[in-house]
Amino acid sequence: MSQATEGMARTNVDCGYQHWLIEPSDTDDLPTAARAIWCQSAGTIVVRDETGNDLPYDLATGQILPFYVVRVLATGTTGTFYGWT
């Protein structure tokens, strides 16, 4: 079965095409950089961008962080989050 997006260019305004439960780690990058984060249960998420900057964000349940993220740090992260690409 072919994918619905096969042969199509993706842009920053497209909907997501993959999602996964984020497992925070102080040492490992995400398996795929997320272009947005969905907050499943409220908490703080500490994210690293592609230049190595780490910042915390307080998110409410259902909130989306529309930001490219390469790592979610375990230290300081609470709540449950899903990555979207």
Rosetta blueprint (number, residue, H / E / L):
1 M L
2 S L
3 Q L
4 A L
5 T L
6 E L
7 G L
8 M L
9 A L
10 R L
11 T L
12 N L
13 V L
14 D L
15 C L
16 G L
17 Y L
18 Q L
19 H E
20 W E
21 L E
22 I L
23 E L
24 P L
25 S L
26 D L
27 T L
28 D L
29 D L
30 L L
31 P L
32 T L
33 A L
34 A E
35 R L
36 A E
37 I E
38 W E
39 C E
40 Q E
41 S E
42 A L
43 G E
44 T E
45 I E
46 V E
47 V E
48 R E
49 D L
50 E L
51 T L
52 G L
53 N L
54 D E
55 L E
56 P E
57 Y E
58 D E
59 L E
60 A L
61 T L
62 G L
63 Q L
64 I E
65 L E
66 P L
67 F L
68 Y L
69 V E
70 V L
71 R E
72 V E
73 L E
74 A L
75 T L
76 G L
77 T L
78 T L
79 G L
80 T E
81 F E
82 Y E
83 G E
84 W E
85 T L
